Amino acid sequence: MMVTYLYRCPDRHETDLAAPMGQAPAHTGCACGNQARRTFTAPMVRAVPRTGERVRDAAEQSTELPAVTTMSAPAPQPLADPRHALLPRA
Ligand SMILES: [Zn+2]
């Protein structure tokens, strides 16, 4: 899972850095050349995982830990337009 961390250099510039959760470095380079230190704000976690990750995670879970089904399967959801993956993300 990618998380956006906030860094602030001694000149108070702010830099965003995306890193896997729990693996952000303590410092990163600021655009001004200073070392920016990580600030401990609440990380901005992507609320909606990408469709590909969701499908892969579901496949892995069904391999290692199959869910026991007690009801008939729900109707399949229509797939999102794959062109959405090409749009820029905030
Ligand atoms: Zn700076």
PDB file of the backbone (N, CA, C, O) and the ligand in Angstrom, with CONECT records:
HET     ZN  A 101       1
ATOM      1  N   MET A   1       0.865  -1.201   0.000  1.00  0.00           N
ATOM      2  CA  MET A   1       0.000   0.000   0.000  1.00  0.00           C
ATOM      3  C   MET A   1       0.888   1.233   0.000  1.00  0.00           C
ATOM      4  O   MET A   1       1.777   1.369   0.841  1.00  0.00           O
ATOM      5  N   MET A   2       0.645   2.123  -0.939  1.00  0.00           N
ATOM      6  CA  MET A   2       1.440   3.341  -1.002  1.00  0.00           C
ATOM      7  C   MET A   2       0.802   4.423  -0.136  1.00  0.00           C
ATOM      8  O   MET A   2      -0.412   4.626  -0.152  1.00  0.00           O
ATOM      9  N   VAL A   3       1.663   5.117   0.626  1.00  0.00           N
ATOM     10  CA  VAL A   3       1.206   6.185   1.497  1.00  0.00           C
ATOM     11  C   VAL A   3       2.001   7.434   1.150  1.00  0.00           C
ATOM     12  O   VAL A   3       3.194   7.355   0.856  1.00  0.00           O
ATOM     13  N   THR A   4       1.341   8.588   1.185  1.00  0.00           N
ATOM     14  CA  THR A   4       2.039   9.841   0.920  1.00  0.00           C
ATOM     15  C   THR A   4       2.503  10.438   2.236  1.00  0.00           C
ATOM     16  O   THR A   4       1.687  10.730   3.110  1.00  0.00           O
ATOM     17  N   TYR A   5       3.809  10.621   2.383  1.00  0.00           N
ATOM     18  CA  TYR A   5       4.384  11.214   3.585  1.00  0.00           C
ATOM     19  C   TYR A   5       4.749  12.671   3.310  1.00  0.00           C
ATOM     20  O   TYR A   5       5.051  13.055   2.180  1.00  0.00           O
ATOM     21  N   LEU A   6       4.713  13.456   4.359  1.00  0.00           N
ATOM     22  CA  LEU A   6       5.019  14.881   4.246  1.00  0.00           C
ATOM     23  C   LEU A   6       6.385  15.143   4.869  1.00  0.00           C
ATOM     24  O   LEU A   6       6.670  14.701   5.982  1.00  0.00           O
ATOM     25  N   TYR A   7       7.220  15.867   4.135  1.00  0.00           N
ATOM     26  CA  TYR A   7       8.550  16.246   4.615  1.00  0.00           C
ATOM     27  C   TYR A   7       8.633  17.760   4.631  1.00  0.00           C
ATOM     28  O   TYR A   7       8.022  18.437   3.805  1.00  0.00           O
ATOM     29  N   ARG A   8       9.404  18.289   5.591  1.00  0.00           N
ATOM     30  CA  ARG A   8       9.565  19.750   5.683  1.00  0.00           C
ATOM     31  C   ARG A   8      11.038  20.036   5.911  1.00  0.00           C
ATOM     32  O   ARG A   8      11.662  19.463   6.804  1.00  0.00           O
ATOM     33  N   CYS A   9      11.582  20.917   5.106  1.00  0.00           N
ATOM     34  CA  CYS A   9      13.000  21.254   5.220  1.00  0.00           C
ATOM     35  C   CYS A   9      13.152  22.429   6.191  1.00  0.00           C
ATOM     36  O   CYS A   9      12.157  23.033   6.594  1.00  0.00           O
ATOM     37  N   PRO A  10      14.422  22.762   6.577  1.00  0.00           N
ATOM     38  CA  PRO A  10      14.621  23.869   7.535  1.00  0.00           C
ATOM     39  C   PRO A  10      14.047  25.195   7.042  1.00  0.00           C
ATOM     40  O   PRO A  10      13.734  26.063   7.857  1.00  0.00           O
ATOM     41  N   ASP A  11      13.905  25.371   5.752  1.00  0.00           N
ATOM     42  CA  ASP A  11      13.296  26.592   5.217  1.00  0.00           C
ATOM     43  C   ASP A  11      11.784  26.476   5.098  1.00  0.00           C
ATOM     44  O   ASP A  11      11.132  27.336   4.505  1.00  0.00           O
ATOM     45  N   ARG A  12      11.236  25.421   5.660  1.00  0.00           N
ATOM     46  CA  ARG A  12       9.794  25.228   5.760  1.00  0.00           C
ATOM     47  C   ARG A  12       9.116  24.956   4.413  1.00  0.00           C
ATOM     48  O   ARG A  12       7.917  25.186   4.253  1.00  0.00           O
ATOM     49  N   HIS A  13       9.888  24.472   3.464  1.00  0.00           N
ATOM     50  CA  HIS A  13       9.248  23.971   2.249  1.00  0.00           C
ATOM     51  C   HIS A  13       8.665  22.602   2.555  1.00  0.00           C
ATOM     52  O   HIS A  13       9.218  21.848   3.356  1.00  0.00           O
ATOM     53  N   GLU A  14       7.571  22.289   1.929  1.00  0.00           N
ATOM     54  CA  GLU A  14       6.957  20.986   2.147  1.00  0.00           C
ATOM     55  C   GLU A  14       7.093  20.133   0.890  1.00  0.00           C
ATOM     56  O   GLU A  14       6.896  20.611  -0.228  1.00  0.00           O
ATOM     57  N   THR A  15       7.433  18.873   1.094  1.00  0.00           N
ATOM     58  CA  THR A  15       7.628  17.930  -0.001  1.00  0.00           C
ATOM     59  C   THR A  15       6.820  16.673   0.297  1.00  0.00           C
ATOM     60  O   THR A  15       6.867  16.140   1.406  1.00  0.00           O
ATOM     61  N   ASP A  16       6.094  16.215  -0.683  1.00  0.00           N
ATOM     62  CA  ASP A  16       5.367  14.947  -0.546  1.00  0.00           C
ATOM     63  C   ASP A  16       6.212  13.822  -1.122  1.00  0.00           C
ATOM     64  O   ASP A  16       6.886  13.994  -2.137  1.00  0.00           O
ATOM     65  N   LEU A  17       6.170  12.684  -0.472  1.00  0.00           N
ATOM     66  CA  LEU A  17       6.884  11.510  -0.985  1.00  0.00           C
ATOM     67  C   LEU A  17       5.988  10.295  -0.793  1.00  0.00           C
ATOM     68  O   LEU A  17       5.510  10.034   0.311  1.00  0.00           O
ATOM     69  N   ALA A  18       5.768   9.572  -1.849  1.00  0.00           N
ATOM     70  CA  ALA A  18       4.972   8.351  -1.761  1.00  0.00           C
ATOM     71  C   ALA A  18       5.899   7.173  -1.523  1.00  0.00           C
ATOM     72  O   ALA A  18       6.895   7.005  -2.227  1.00  0.00           O
ATOM     73  N   ALA A  19       5.569   6.358  -0.531  1.00  0.00           N
ATOM     74  CA  ALA A  19       6.387   5.195  -0.197  1.00  0.00           C
ATOM     75  C   ALA A  19       5.468   4.114   0.340  1.00  0.00           C
ATOM     76  O   ALA A  19       4.363   4.408   0.797  1.00  0.00           O
ATOM     77  N   PRO A  20       5.911   2.868   0.289  1.00  0.00           N
ATOM     78  CA  PRO A  20       5.082   1.816   0.897  1.00  0.00           C
ATOM     79  C   PRO A  20       4.893   2.089   2.381  1.00  0.00           C
ATOM     80  O   PRO A  20       5.797   2.593   3.047  1.00  0.00           O
ATOM     81  N   MET A  21       3.719   1.758   2.894  1.00  0.00           N
ATOM     82  CA  MET A  21       3.404   2.041   4.294  1.00  0.00           C
ATOM     83  C   MET A  21       4.485   1.458   5.204  1.00  0.00           C
ATOM     84  O   MET A  21       4.856   0.290   5.083  1.00  0.00           O
ATOM     85  N   GLY A  22       4.984   2.297   6.120  1.00  0.00           N
ATOM     86  CA  GLY A  22       5.980   1.848   7.076  1.00  0.00           C
ATOM     87  C   GLY A  22       7.395   1.845   6.546  1.00  0.00           C
ATOM     88  O   GLY A  22       8.315   1.472   7.274  1.00  0.00           O
ATOM     89  N   GLN A  23       7.603   2.248   5.299  1.00  0.00           N
ATOM     90  CA  GLN A  23       8.943   2.187   4.722  1.00  0.00           C
ATOM     91  C   GLN A  23       9.422   3.554   4.249  1.00  0.00           C
ATOM     92  O   GLN A  23      10.328   3.630   3.420  1.00  0.00           O
ATOM     93  N   ALA A  24       8.840   4.623   4.751  1.00  0.00           N
ATOM     94  CA  ALA A  24       9.281   5.953   4.335  1.00  0.00           C
ATOM     95  C   ALA A  24      10.628   6.255   4.972  1.00  0.00           C
ATOM     96  O   ALA A  24      10.825   5.974   6.155  1.00  0.00           O
ATOM     97  N   PRO A  25      11.570   6.830   4.202  1.00  0.00           N
ATOM     98  CA  PRO A  25      12.834   7.251   4.811  1.00  0.00           C
ATOM     99  C   PRO A  25      12.604   8.433   5.749  1.00  0.00           C
ATOM    100  O   PRO A  25      11.614   9.152   5.616  1.00  0.00           O
ATOM    101  N   ALA A  26      13.527   8.634   6.702  1.00  0.00           N
ATOM    102  CA  ALA A  26      13.371   9.716   7.675  1.00  0.00           C
ATOM    103  C   ALA A  26      13.604  11.081   7.036  1.00  0.00           C
ATOM    104  O   ALA A  26      13.076  12.088   7.507  1.00  0.00           O
ATOM    105  N   HIS A  27      14.397  11.115   5.960  1.00  0.00           N
ATOM    106  CA  HIS A  27      14.703  12.373   5.296  1.00  0.00           C
ATOM    107  C   HIS A  27      14.588  12.179   3.793  1.00  0.00           C
ATOM    108  O   HIS A  27      14.675  11.065   3.278  1.00  0.00           O
ATOM    109  N   THR A  28      14.393  13.284   3.116  1.00  0.00           N
ATOM    110  CA  THR A  28      14.438  13.263   1.649  1.00  0.00           C
ATOM    111  C   THR A  28      14.967  14.615   1.201  1.00  0.00           C
ATOM    112  O   THR A  28      14.950  15.576   1.970  1.00  0.00           O
ATOM    113  N   GLY A  29      15.427  14.694  -0.014  1.00  0.00           N
ATOM    114  CA  GLY A  29      15.972  15.945  -0.507  1.00  0.00           C
ATOM    115  C   GLY A  29      14.863  16.930  -0.838  1.00  0.00           C
ATOM    116  O   GLY A  29      13.860  16.565  -1.451  1.00  0.00           O
ATOM    117  N   CYS A  30      15.047  18.181  -0.430  1.00  0.00           N
ATOM    118  CA  CYS A  30      14.101  19.232  -0.794  1.00  0.00           C
ATOM    119  C   CYS A  30      14.537  19.834  -2.126  1.00  0.00           C
ATOM    120  O   CYS A  30      15.703  19.727  -2.507  1.00  0.00           O
ATOM    121  N   ALA A  31      13.616  20.456  -2.821  1.00  0.00           N
ATOM    122  CA  ALA A  31      13.941  21.087  -4.098  1.00  0.00           C
ATOM    123  C   ALA A  31      14.970  22.208  -3.924  1.00  0.00           C
ATOM    124  O   ALA A  31      15.689  22.532  -4.869  1.00  0.00           O
ATOM    125  N   CYS A  32      15.049  22.800  -2.735  1.00  0.00           N
ATOM    126  CA  CYS A  32      16.000  23.890  -2.488  1.00  0.00           C
ATOM    127  C   CYS A  32      17.393  23.374  -2.158  1.00  0.00           C
ATOM    128  O   CYS A  32      18.327  24.165  -2.032  1.00  0.00           O
ATOM    129  N   GLY A  33      17.550  22.053  -2.016  1.00  0.00           N
ATOM    130  CA  GLY A  33      18.867  21.498  -1.731  1.00  0.00           C
ATOM    131  C   GLY A  33      19.064  21.093  -0.284  1.00  0.00           C
ATOM    132  O   GLY A  33      20.020  20.382   0.026  1.00  0.00           O
ATOM    133  N   ASN A  34      18.180  21.527   0.617  1.00  0.00           N
ATOM    134  CA  ASN A  34      18.280  21.121   2.016  1.00  0.00           C
ATOM    135  C   ASN A  34      17.755  19.701   2.193  1.00  0.00           C
ATOM    136  O   ASN A  34      17.097  19.145   1.313  1.00  0.00           O
ATOM    137  N   GLN A  35      18.066  19.128   3.358  1.00  0.00           N
ATOM    138  CA  GLN A  35      17.462  17.860   3.737  1.00  0.00           C
ATOM    139  C   GLN A  35      16.119  18.160   4.397  1.00  0.00           C
ATOM    140  O   GLN A  35      16.035  18.931   5.354  1.00  0.00           O
ATOM    141  N   ALA A  36      15.070  17.532   3.864  1.00  0.00           N
ATOM    142  CA  ALA A  36      13.743  17.703   4.450  1.00  0.00           C
ATOM    143  C   ALA A  36      13.474  16.546   5.402  1.00  0.00           C
ATOM    144  O   ALA A  36      13.723  15.386   5.074  1.00  0.00           O
ATOM    145  N   ARG A  37      12.965  16.875   6.579  1.00  0.00           N
ATOM    146  CA  ARG A  37      12.705  15.857   7.590  1.00  0.00           C
ATOM    147  C   ARG A  37      11.243  15.452   7.544  1.00  0.00           C
ATOM    148  O   ARG A  37      10.363  16.285   7.329  1.00  0.00           O
ATOM    149  N   ARG A  38      10.992  14.179   7.747  1.00  0.00           N
ATOM    150  CA  ARG A  38       9.622  13.673   7.725  1.00  0.00           C
ATOM    151  C   ARG A  38       8.839  14.256   8.881  1.00  0.00           C
ATOM    152  O   ARG A  38       9.323  14.313  10.012  1.00  0.00           O
ATOM    153  N   THR A  39       7.633  14.685   8.590  1.00  0.00           N
ATOM    154  CA  THR A  39       6.755  15.178   9.648  1.00  0.00           C
ATOM    155  C   THR A  39       5.715  14.115   9.950  1.00  0.00           C
ATOM    156  O   THR A  39       5.319  13.344   9.076  1.00  0.00           O
ATOM    157  N   PHE A  40       5.286  14.088  11.188  1.00  0.00           N
ATOM    158  CA  PHE A  40       4.421  13.005  11.613  1.00  0.00           C
ATOM    159  C   PHE A  40       2.970  13.452  11.671  1.00  0.00           C
ATOM    160  O   PHE A  40       2.357  13.556  12.734  1.00  0.00           O
ATOM    161  N   THR A  41       2.459  13.708  10.495  1.00  0.00           N
ATOM    162  CA  THR A  41       1.032  13.955  10.364  1.00  0.00           C
ATOM    163  C   THR A  41       0.358  12.645  10.004  1.00  0.00           C
ATOM    164  O   THR A  41       1.032  11.657   9.712  1.00  0.00           O
ATOM    165  N   ALA A  42      -0.942  12.632  10.022  1.00  0.00           N
ATOM    166  CA  ALA A  42      -1.662  11.436   9.594  1.00  0.00           C
ATOM    167  C   ALA A  42      -1.366  11.205   8.124  1.00  0.00           C
ATOM    168  O   ALA A  42      -1.534  12.114   7.310  1.00  0.00           O
ATOM    169  N   PRO A  43      -0.929  10.009   7.771  1.00  0.00           N
ATOM    170  CA  PRO A  43      -0.629   9.764   6.361  1.00  0.00           C
ATOM    171  C   PRO A  43      -1.897   9.754   5.529  1.00  0.00           C
ATOM    172  O   PRO A  43      -2.976   9.393   6.000  1.00  0.00           O
ATOM    173  N   MET A  44      -1.735  10.161   4.279  1.00  0.00           N
ATOM    174  CA  MET A  44      -2.868  10.151   3.353  1.00  0.00           C
ATOM    175  C   MET A  44      -2.860   8.809   2.630  1.00  0.00           C
ATOM    176  O   MET A  44      -2.086   8.588   1.699  1.00  0.00           O
ATOM    177  N   VAL A  45      -3.711   7.951   3.067  1.00  0.00           N
ATOM    178  CA  VAL A  45      -3.783   6.618   2.474  1.00  0.00           C
ATOM    179  C   VAL A  45      -4.790   6.664   1.337  1.00  0.00           C
ATOM    180  O   VAL A  45      -5.867   7.248   1.455  1.00  0.00           O
ATOM    181  N   ARG A  46      -4.418   6.048   0.260  1.00  0.00           N
ATOM    182  CA  ARG A  46      -5.364   5.959  -0.846  1.00  0.00           C
ATOM    183  C   ARG A  46      -6.586   5.173  -0.392  1.00  0.00           C
ATOM    184  O   ARG A  46      -6.473   4.027   0.043  1.00  0.00           O
ATOM    185  N   ALA A  47      -7.730   5.786  -0.495  1.00  0.00           N
ATOM    186  CA  ALA A  47      -8.934   5.155   0.024  1.00  0.00           C
ATOM    187  C   ALA A  47      -9.373   3.990  -0.841  1.00  0.00           C
ATOM    188  O   ALA A  47      -9.892   2.996  -0.331  1.00  0.00           O
ATOM    189  N   VAL A  48      -9.173   4.101  -2.117  1.00  0.00           N
ATOM    190  CA  VAL A  48      -9.678   3.075  -3.033  1.00  0.00           C
ATOM    191  C   VAL A  48      -8.493   2.418  -3.732  1.00  0.00           C
ATOM    192  O   VAL A  48      -7.804   3.061  -4.524  1.00  0.00           O
ATOM    193  N   PRO A  49      -8.258   1.153  -3.447  1.00  0.00           N
ATOM    194  CA  PRO A  49      -7.161   0.499  -4.155  1.00  0.00           C
ATOM    195  C   PRO A  49      -7.484   0.356  -5.624  1.00  0.00           C
ATOM    196  O   PRO A  49      -8.649   0.312  -6.018  1.00  0.00           O
ATOM    197  N   ARG A  50      -6.443   0.283  -6.427  1.00  0.00           N
ATOM    198  CA  ARG A  50      -6.665   0.114  -7.852  1.00  0.00           C
ATOM    199  C   ARG A  50      -7.311  -1.242  -8.113  1.00  0.00           C
ATOM    200  O   ARG A  50      -7.114  -2.196  -7.361  1.00  0.00           O
ATOM    201  N   THR A  51      -8.072  -1.306  -9.174  1.00  0.00           N
ATOM    202  CA  THR A  51      -8.808  -2.528  -9.479  1.00  0.00           C
ATOM    203  C   THR A  51      -7.861  -3.714  -9.597  1.00  0.00           C
ATOM    204  O   THR A  51      -8.173  -4.805  -9.120  1.00  0.00           O
ATOM    205  N   GLY A  52      -6.733  -3.516 -10.213  1.00  0.00           N
ATOM    206  CA  GLY A  52      -5.807  -4.628 -10.396  1.00  0.00           C
ATOM    207  C   GLY A  52      -5.335  -5.198  -9.072  1.00  0.00           C
ATOM    208  O   GLY A  52      -5.231  -6.415  -8.919  1.00  0.00           O
ATOM    209  N   GLU A  53      -5.045  -4.310  -8.097  1.00  0.00           N
ATOM    210  CA  GLU A  53      -4.614  -4.796  -6.791  1.00  0.00           C
ATOM    211  C   GLU A  53      -5.740  -5.545  -6.097  1.00  0.00           C
ATOM    212  O   GLU A  53      -5.516  -6.562  -5.440  1.00  0.00           O
ATOM    213  N   ARG A  54      -6.959  -5.026  -6.253  1.00  0.00           N
ATOM    214  CA  ARG A  54      -8.077  -5.667  -5.600  1.00  0.00           C
ATOM    215  C   ARG A  54      -8.278  -7.078  -6.159  1.00  0.00           C
ATOM    216  O   ARG A  54      -8.518  -8.028  -5.414  1.00  0.00           O
ATOM    217  N   VAL A  55      -8.176  -7.190  -7.462  1.00  0.00           N
ATOM    218  CA  VAL A  55      -8.357  -8.505  -8.082  1.00  0.00           C
ATOM    219  C   VAL A  55      -7.246  -9.444  -7.644  1.00  0.00           C
ATOM    220  O   VAL A  55      -7.501 -10.604  -7.322  1.00  0.00           O
ATOM    221  N   ARG A  56      -6.006  -8.945  -7.631  1.00  0.00           N
ATOM    222  CA  ARG A  56      -4.888  -9.799  -7.253  1.00  0.00           C
ATOM    223  C   ARG A  56      -5.014 -10.247  -5.798  1.00  0.00           C
ATOM    224  O   ARG A  56      -4.789 -11.415  -5.481  1.00  0.00           O
ATOM    225  N   ASP A  57      -5.380  -9.296  -4.902  1.00  0.00           N
ATOM    226  CA  ASP A  57      -5.522  -9.659  -3.499  1.00  0.00           C
ATOM    227  C   ASP A  57      -6.605 -10.703  -3.316  1.00  0.00           C
ATOM    228  O   ASP A  57      -6.447 -11.636  -2.529  1.00  0.00           O
ATOM    229  N   ALA A  58      -7.701 -10.551  -4.038  1.00  0.00           N
ATOM    230  CA  ALA A  58      -8.778 -11.519  -3.907  1.00  0.00           C
ATOM    231  C   ALA A  58      -8.321 -12.876  -4.396  1.00  0.00           C
ATOM    232  O   ALA A  58      -8.680 -13.901  -3.817  1.00  0.00           O
ATOM    233  N   ALA A  59      -7.525 -12.891  -5.469  1.00  0.00           N
ATOM    234  CA  ALA A  59      -7.043 -14.165  -5.991  1.00  0.00           C
ATOM    235  C   ALA A  59      -6.108 -14.827  -4.987  1.00  0.00           C
ATOM    236  O   ALA A  59      -6.183 -16.037  -4.777  1.00  0.00           O
ATOM    237  N   GLU A  60      -5.228 -14.046  -4.367  1.00  0.00           N
ATOM    238  CA  GLU A  60      -4.311 -14.620  -3.393  1.00  0.00           C
ATOM    239  C   GLU A  60      -5.068 -15.140  -2.181  1.00  0.00           C
ATOM    240  O   GLU A  60      -4.751 -16.205  -1.649  1.00  0.00           O
ATOM    241  N   GLN A  61      -6.065 -14.386  -1.750  1.00  0.00           N
ATOM    242  CA  GLN A  61      -6.804 -14.833  -0.571  1.00  0.00           C
ATOM    243  C   GLN A  61      -7.547 -16.124  -0.868  1.00  0.00           C
ATOM    244  O   GLN A  61      -7.586 -17.020  -0.025  1.00  0.00           O
ATOM    245  N   SER A  62      -8.136 -16.237  -2.048  1.00  0.00           N
ATOM    246  CA  SER A  62      -8.893 -17.441  -2.341  1.00  0.00           C
ATOM    247  C   SER A  62      -7.966 -18.639  -2.475  1.00  0.00           C
ATOM    248  O   SER A  62      -8.397 -19.781  -2.308  1.00  0.00           O
ATOM    249  N   THR A  63      -6.678 -18.384  -2.780  1.00  0.00           N
ATOM    250  CA  THR A  63      -5.729 -19.485  -2.872  1.00  0.00           C
ATOM    251  C   THR A  63      -5.341 -19.975  -1.479  1.00  0.00           C
ATOM    252  O   THR A  63      -5.302 -21.179  -1.226  1.00  0.00           O
ATOM    253  N   GLU A  64      -5.054 -19.030  -0.573  1.00  0.00           N
ATOM    254  CA  GLU A  64      -4.514 -19.414   0.729  1.00  0.00           C
ATOM    255  C   GLU A  64      -5.598 -19.565   1.783  1.00  0.00           C
ATOM    256  O   GLU A  64      -5.444 -20.351   2.718  1.00  0.00           O
ATOM    257  N   LEU A  65      -6.677 -18.833   1.650  1.00  0.00           N
ATOM    258  CA  LEU A  65      -7.700 -18.816   2.690  1.00  0.00           C
ATOM    259  C   LEU A  65      -9.063 -18.705   2.018  1.00  0.00           C
ATOM    260  O   LEU A  65      -9.683 -17.642   2.030  1.00  0.00           O
ATOM    261  N   PRO A  66      -9.518 -19.787   1.444  1.00  0.00           N
ATOM    262  CA  PRO A  66     -10.792 -19.686   0.719  1.00  0.00           C
ATOM    263  C   PRO A  66     -11.943 -19.337   1.666  1.00  0.00           C
ATOM    264  O   PRO A  66     -12.071 -19.889   2.759  1.00  0.00           O
ATOM    265  N   ALA A  67     -12.752 -18.424   1.216  1.00  0.00           N
ATOM    266  CA  ALA A  67     -13.917 -18.063   2.013  1.00  0.00           C
ATOM    267  C   ALA A  67     -14.976 -19.158   1.880  1.00  0.00           C
ATOM    268  O   ALA A  67     -15.200 -19.707   0.802  1.00  0.00           O
ATOM    269  N   VAL A  68     -15.616 -19.454   3.008  1.00  0.00           N
ATOM    270  CA  VAL A  68     -16.677 -20.450   2.972  1.00  0.00           C
ATOM    271  C   VAL A  68     -17.963 -19.748   2.566  1.00  0.00           C
ATOM    272  O   VAL A  68     -18.389 -18.781   3.198  1.00  0.00           O
ATOM    273  N   THR A  69     -18.561 -20.241   1.525  1.00  0.00           N
ATOM    274  CA  THR A  69     -19.746 -19.590   0.986  1.00  0.00           C
ATOM    275  C   THR A  69     -21.004 -20.278   1.506  1.00  0.00           C
ATOM    276  O   THR A  69     -21.164 -21.492   1.384  1.00  0.00           O
ATOM    277  N   THR A  70     -21.878 -19.485   2.079  1.00  0.00           N
ATOM    278  CA  THR A  70     -23.127 -20.053   2.575  1.00  0.00           C
ATOM    279  C   THR A  70     -24.318 -19.518   1.790  1.00  0.00           C
ATOM    280  O   THR A  70     -25.443 -19.984   1.970  1.00  0.00           O
ATOM    281  N   MET A  71     -24.074 -18.545   0.924  1.00  0.00           N
ATOM    282  CA  MET A  71     -25.145 -18.010   0.095  1.00  0.00           C
ATOM    283  C   MET A  71     -24.713 -18.104  -1.360  1.00  0.00           C
ATOM    284  O   MET A  71     -23.534 -18.284  -1.665  1.00  0.00           O
ATOM    285  N   SER A  72     -25.685 -17.981  -2.246  1.00  0.00           N
ATOM    286  CA  SER A  72     -25.309 -17.963  -3.646  1.00  0.00           C
ATOM    287  C   SER A  72     -24.524 -16.694  -3.945  1.00  0.00           C
ATOM    288  O   SER A  72     -24.701 -15.676  -3.276  1.00  0.00           O
ATOM    289  N   ALA A  73     -23.673 -16.755  -4.930  1.00  0.00           N
ATOM    290  CA  ALA A  73     -22.813 -15.631  -5.260  1.00  0.00           C
ATOM    291  C   ALA A  73     -23.658 -14.446  -5.716  1.00  0.00           C
ATOM    292  O   ALA A  73     -24.664 -14.622  -6.403  1.00  0.00           O
ATOM    293  N   PRO A  74     -23.237 -13.216  -5.325  1.00  0.00           N
ATOM    294  CA  PRO A  74     -23.951 -12.035  -5.815  1.00  0.00           C
ATOM    295  C   PRO A  74     -23.732 -11.860  -7.311  1.00  0.00           C
ATOM    296  O   PRO A  74     -22.795 -12.412  -7.887  1.00  0.00           O
ATOM    297  N   ALA A  75     -24.597 -11.099  -7.915  1.00  0.00           N
ATOM    298  CA  ALA A  75     -24.442 -10.832  -9.345  1.00  0.00           C
ATOM    299  C   ALA A  75     -23.119 -10.124  -9.577  1.00  0.00           C
ATOM    300  O   ALA A  75     -22.762  -9.246  -8.791  1.00  0.00           O
ATOM    301  N   PRO A  76     -22.384 -10.464 -10.613  1.00  0.00           N
ATOM    302  CA  PRO A  76     -21.096  -9.806 -10.875  1.00  0.00           C
ATOM    303  C   PRO A  76     -21.292  -8.321 -11.149  1.00  0.00           C
ATOM    304  O   PRO A  76     -22.235  -7.904 -11.822  1.00  0.00           O
ATOM    305  N   GLN A  77     -20.357  -7.535 -10.599  1.00  0.00           N
ATOM    306  CA  GLN A  77     -20.410  -6.094 -10.815  1.00  0.00           C
ATOM    307  C   GLN A  77     -19.802  -5.775 -12.169  1.00  0.00           C
ATOM    308  O   GLN A  77     -18.853  -6.438 -12.589  1.00  0.00           O
ATOM    309  N   PRO A  78     -20.325  -4.785 -12.851  1.00  0.00           N
ATOM    310  CA  PRO A  78     -19.678  -4.390 -14.114  1.00  0.00           C
ATOM    311  C   PRO A  78     -18.293  -3.826 -13.832  1.00  0.00           C
ATOM    312  O   PRO A  78     -18.098  -3.103 -12.855  1.00  0.00           O
ATOM    313  N   LEU A  79     -17.350  -4.151 -14.673  1.00  0.00           N
ATOM    314  CA  LEU A  79     -15.985  -3.660 -14.484  1.00  0.00           C
ATOM    315  C   LEU A  79     -15.932  -2.160 -14.769  1.00  0.00           C
ATOM    316  O   LEU A  79     -16.638  -1.641 -15.634  1.00  0.00           O
ATOM    317  N   ALA A  80     -15.071  -1.484 -14.012  1.00  0.00           N
ATOM    318  CA  ALA A  80     -14.862  -0.060 -14.286  1.00  0.00           C
ATOM    319  C   ALA A  80     -14.213   0.094 -15.653  1.00  0.00           C
ATOM    320  O   ALA A  80     -13.512  -0.798 -16.130  1.00  0.00           O
ATOM    321  N   ASP A  81     -14.452   1.216 -16.260  1.00  0.00           N
ATOM    322  CA  ASP A  81     -13.847   1.511 -17.554  1.00  0.00           C
ATOM    323  C   ASP A  81     -12.324   1.480 -17.398  1.00  0.00           C
ATOM    324  O   ASP A  81     -11.786   2.257 -16.609  1.00  0.00           O
ATOM    325  N   PRO A  82     -11.616   0.615 -18.117  1.00  0.00           N
ATOM    326  CA  PRO A  82     -10.149   0.542 -17.945  1.00  0.00           C
ATOM    327  C   PRO A  82      -9.443   1.830 -18.311  1.00  0.00           C
ATOM    328  O   PRO A  82      -8.296   2.036 -17.915  1.00  0.00           O
ATOM    329  N   ARG A  83     -10.107   2.706 -19.062  1.00  0.00           N
ATOM    330  CA  ARG A  83      -9.465   3.984 -19.402  1.00  0.00           C
ATOM    331  C   ARG A  83      -9.292   4.857 -18.157  1.00  0.00           C
ATOM    332  O   ARG A  83      -8.464   5.768 -18.150  1.00  0.00           O
ATOM    333  N   HIS A  84     -10.085   4.579 -17.086  1.00  0.00           N
ATOM    334  CA  HIS A  84      -9.921   5.373 -15.864  1.00  0.00           C
ATOM    335  C   HIS A  84      -8.509   5.233 -15.304  1.00  0.00           C
ATOM    336  O   HIS A  84      -7.992   6.163 -14.686  1.00  0.00           O
ATOM    337  N   ALA A  85      -7.885   4.076 -15.516  1.00  0.00           N
ATOM    338  CA  ALA A  85      -6.522   3.879 -14.975  1.00  0.00           C
ATOM    339  C   ALA A  85      -5.526   4.826 -15.621  1.00  0.00           C
ATOM    340  O   ALA A  85      -4.448   5.051 -15.071  1.00  0.00           O
ATOM    341  N   LEU A  86      -5.860   5.383 -16.771  1.00  0.00           N
ATOM    342  CA  LEU A  86      -4.940   6.269 -17.463  1.00  0.00           C
ATOM    343  C   LEU A  86      -5.074   7.713 -17.007  1.00  0.00           C
ATOM    344  O   LEU A  86      -4.239   8.546 -17.360  1.00  0.00           O
ATOM    345  N   LEU A  87      -6.104   8.029 -16.231  1.00  0.00           N
ATOM    346  CA  LEU A  87      -6.316   9.398 -15.820  1.00  0.00           C
ATOM    347  C   LEU A  87      -5.301   9.781 -14.735  1.00  0.00           C
ATOM    348  O   LEU A  87      -4.895   8.926 -13.948  1.00  0.00           O
ATOM    349  N   PRO A  88      -4.895  11.034 -14.683  1.00  0.00           N
ATOM    350  CA  PRO A  88      -3.980  11.475 -13.601  1.00  0.00           C
ATOM    351  C   PRO A  88      -4.699  11.398 -12.262  1.00  0.00           C
ATOM    352  O   PRO A  88      -5.912  11.585 -12.174  1.00  0.00           O
ATOM    353  N   ARG A  89      -3.922  11.119 -11.226  1.00  0.00           N
ATOM    354  CA  ARG A  89      -4.488  10.984  -9.890  1.00  0.00           C
ATOM    355  C   ARG A  89      -4.011  12.139  -9.016  1.00  0.00           C
ATOM    356  O   ARG A  89      -2.879  12.608  -9.138  1.00  0.00           O
ATOM    357  N   ALA A  90      -4.888  12.578  -8.146  1.00  0.00           N
ATOM    358  CA  ALA A  90      -4.544  13.710  -7.272  1.00  0.00           C
ATOM    359  C   ALA A  90      -3.508  13.265  -6.241  1.00  0.00           C
ATOM    360  O   ALA A  90      -3.082  14.066  -5.408  1.00  0.00           O
TER     361      ALA A  90
HETATM  362 ZN    ZN A 101      13.517  23.542   1.084  1.00  0.00          ZN2+
END
